[in-house]
């Protein structure tokens, strides 16, 4: 979940204090791609007030949580269009969105690296398969099942772009036929749009996070359809589905009667 510049919204003193008490860490992977995130202790400290913080930030209508409610509602609608009832939630946080599916009978599997947020999510979804893990060390159990939807809500931006693509490529084989990867986040359709959003919010913008740009996902995943539903100048929902290949009809002997 996004955290680093929640001071962009007014009245978020507890979030600012949390950030001052924790450390942002930069991790270099073997390809030299930078991955940015607050450590798990930072998210643990923020867990108590996370939901309230997001609600207030969303009401301001500015980065980073502009149209947050609309983004989650769109993710919800996209998941409900999938053919099945099984979800893999990559970074479920306190379970605000996933608990809606859980209440409707969806089978929920998910990971999050904050123990405090995990505890809050378990209260909302006691029978869900929830794992304490980060993106770099995925639990082997999640590879034992297929999912109608794999979702990321305000989480994938903690990975560098190449890591984002690699992670999704690792997860795509787990999709059921007709399933989708659905990402709700700070995002724009083009790099130009992202630059404009960054310029607009230059004082609050977090350059240590890597927000999805739809055109780069389209380039990275030519075997998938990549759609975009814009929700604000700096947020939206990206929907990825494996392109269905049409098998050529076998040559059949003609029956001329």
C-alpha positions in Angstrom: 0.0 0.0 0.0 1.1 3.5 -0.8 2.6 5.4 2.1 5.5 7.6 1.5 3.8 10.9 0.8 0.5 10.7 2.6 1.2 14.2 3.9 -0.1 15.4 0.5 -3.5 15.5 2.2 -4.2 17.9 5.1 -4.8 16.6 8.6 -2.7 13.5 8.3 -0.4 14.1 11.2 -0.4 10.6 12.4 0.7 9.4 9.0 3.5 12.0 8.9 4.7 10.9 12.3 4.8 7.3 11.2 6.9 8.2 8.3 9.3 10.2 10.4 9.6 7.2 12.8 10.4 4.7 10.0 12.9 4.3 7.2 12.5 4.2 3.5 14.8 1.6 2.1 16.1 1.1 -1.4 16.9 -2.4 -2.6 19.0 -3.1 -5.7 18.2 -6.3 -7.4 20.6 -8.3 -9.6 19.5 -6.4 -12.7 20.3 -3.1 -11.1 16.6 -2.1 -11.0 15.7 -0.1 -7.9 12.9 -1.2 -5.7 11.5 1.2 -3.1 9.3 0.6 -0.1 8.8 1.5 3.5 10.0 -1.4 5.7 7.4 -3.7 7.3 7.8 -1.9 10.6 6.6 1.3 9.0 3.5 -0.4 7.7 2.9 -2.0 11.0 3.0 1.4 12.8 0.6 2.8 10.2 -1.9 -0.1 10.3 -4.0 1.3 13.2 -4.9 4.5 11.3 -4.4 3.3 7.7 -8.1 3.1 6.7 -9.0 6.5 8.2 -5.9 8.1 6.6 -6.9 6.9 3.2 -10.5 8.1 3.5 -9.3 11.6 4.4 -6.8 11.7 1.6 -9.3 10.4 -0.9 -11.7 13.3 0.0 -9.1 15.9 -1.0 -8.9 14.5 -4.5 -5.2 14.9 -5.0 -2.1 12.6 -5.3 -1.6 10.0 -4.0 -5.1 8.8 -3.2 -7.1 10.8 -5.8 -10.3 8.9 -6.7 -9.2 6.1 -4.3 -12.8 5.0 -3.7 -13.5 5.0 -7.5 -10.4 3.0 -8.1 -11.3 0.3 -5.6 -14.9 0.2 -6.9 -13.6 -0.3 -10.5 -11.3 -3.1 -9.3 -14.4 -4.6 -7.6 -16.4 -4.5 -10.8 -13.7 -5.9 -12.9 -13.2 -8.9 -10.6 -16.9 -9.6 -10.6 -16.8 -9.8 -14.4 -14.3 -12.7 -14.2 -15.7 -16.2 -14.7 -14.8 -17.6 -11.3 -14.8 -16.8 -7.6 -11.1 -17.2 -6.6 -8.9 -14.2 -6.0 -5.1 -13.8 -5.3 -4.6 -10.4 -3.6 -1.0 -9.2 -3.9 -0.7 -6.8 -1.0 -4.1 -6.8 0.6 -3.2 -4.4 3.4 -6.0 -4.2 6.0 -8.4 -6.1 3.6 -10.7 -3.2 2.9 -11.4 -4.3 -0.7 -10.9 -8.0 -0.4 -13.3 -8.3 2.6 -16.1 -7.3 0.2 -15.4 -10.3 -2.0 -15.0 -12.6 1.1 -18.4 -11.6 2.3 -19.8 -12.6 -1.1 -18.4 -16.1 -1.0 -15.2 -15.6 -3.0 -12.2 -17.8 -2.1 -9.5 -15.4 -1.0 -5.7 -16.0 -1.1 -3.3 -13.1 -0.4 0.0 -11.9 0.8 1.1 -8.8 2.7 4.4 -8.1 4.5 2.9 -6.2 7.4 2.1 -8.3 10.4 -0.2 -5.7 11.8 -2.2 -5.3 8.6 -2.3 -9.0 8.3 -3.8 -9.3 11.7 -6.5 -6.7 10.8 -7.3 -8.5 7.6 -7.7 -11.9 9.4 -10.3 -10.4 11.6 -12.3 -9.4 8.5 -11.6 -12.7 6.7 -11.0 -15.5 9.2 -11.2 -18.3 6.7 -9.1 -16.7 3.9 -5.6 -18.0 3.1 -3.5 -15.0 4.1 0.3 -15.2 4.1 2.9 -12.9 5.7 5.2 -12.4 2.8 6.7 -9.8 0.4 6.9 -9.8 -3.4 10.5 -11.0 -3.4 9.7 -14.2 -1.4 6.4 -15.5 -2.5 4.9 -18.4 -0.5 5.0 -21.6 -2.5 1.4 -22.4 -1.5 0.0 -19.7 -3.7 1.2 -21.6 -6.8 -0.9 -24.6 -5.9 -4.1 -23.0 -7.1 -5.7 -21.2 -10.0 -7.3 -17.8 -9.7 -10.0 -16.0 -11.7 -8.5 -12.7 -10.7 -5.1 -11.6 -9.5 -5.3 -8.1 -8.0 -2.8 -5.4 -6.9 -4.3 -2.3 -5.2 -1.7 0.4 -4.4 1.0 -2.1 -3.9 2.9 -3.0 -7.2 4.5 0.5 -7.3 6.9 -0.6 -4.6 8.7 -2.6 -7.3 10.9 -1.3 -10.0 9.3 -1.5 -13.5 11.3 -4.6 -14.6 10.4 -6.3 -11.3 6.7 -5.5 -11.9 6.8 -7.1 -15.3 8.7 -10.2 -14.0 6.3 -10.7 -11.1 3.3 -10.5 -13.3 4.8 -12.9 -15.8 5.4 -15.3 -12.9 1.7 -15.1 -11.9 0.0 -15.1 -15.2 0.1 -18.9 -15.5 -2.0 -19.1 -12.3 -5.0 -17.4 -14.1 -8.0 -19.5 -14.9 -9.2 -19.3 -18.5 -10.7 -15.9 -19.0 -9.2 -14.5 -15.8 -7.5 -11.2 -15.4 -4.7 -9.3 -13.6 -6.3 -6.1 -12.3 -4.1 -3.3 -10.9 -5.5 -0.2 -9.2 -3.0 2.4 -8.4 -1.4 5.8 -9.1 -1.1 5.4 -12.9 -1.5 7.1 -16.2 -2.0 6.1 -19.8 1.3 7.5 -21.1 4.7 8.7 -19.8 3.7 12.2 -20.8 0.7 12.1 -18.6 2.7 10.8 -15.7 5.2 13.6 -16.2 2.3 16.1 -16.0 1.0 14.5 -12.8 4.4 14.6 -11.3 4.8 18.3 -12.2 1.4 19.1 -10.7 2.3 17.5 -7.4 6.1 18.1 -7.4 6.3 19.0 -3.8 4.6 15.7 -2.7 5.7 13.3 -5.4 7.6 10.3 -4.3 10.4 9.5 -6.8 11.2 6.3 -5.0 8.0 4.7 -6.1 7.3 3.3 -9.6 3.8 4.0 -10.8 2.4 1.9 -13.6 2.2 3.5 -17.1 -0.2 1.7 -19.3 1.7 2.1 -22.6 4.8 0.4 -21.0 2.7 -2.5 -19.9 1.3 -2.8 -23.4 4.8 -3.0 -24.8 6.0 -5.5 -22.1 3.0 -7.8 -22.6 2.2 -8.1 -26.3 0.6 -11.5 -25.6 -2.0 -9.9 -23.4 -4.8 -7.4 -23.9 -4.1 -4.4 -21.7 -7.0 -2.0 -20.9 -7.1 1.1 -18.9 -9.9 2.8 -17.0 -8.9 6.3 -16.0 -10.3 7.6 -12.7 -8.4 10.8 -12.1 -5.4 12.8 -13.5 -3.1 10.4 -11.6 -5.0 7.2 -10.9 -6.9 4.4 -12.7 -7.3 0.7 -13.2 -5.3 -1.5 -15.5 -6.8 -4.8 -16.7 -4.7 -7.5 -18.3 -6.0 -10.7 -20.0 -4.3 -13.4 -22.0 -5.2 -13.1 -25.6 -7.3 -16.0 -26.8 -5.7 -17.8 -29.7 -8.1 -19.1 -32.3 -7.0 -22.5 -33.6 -7.3 -22.9 -37.3 -10.0 -25.4 -38.4 -8.6 -28.7 -39.5 -8.9 -29.5 -43.1 -11.9 -31.7 -43.5 -12.7 -33.7 -46.6 -15.3 -32.0 -48.6 -18.7 -33.6 -49.0 -20.0 -32.7 -52.4 -23.1 -34.9 -51.9 
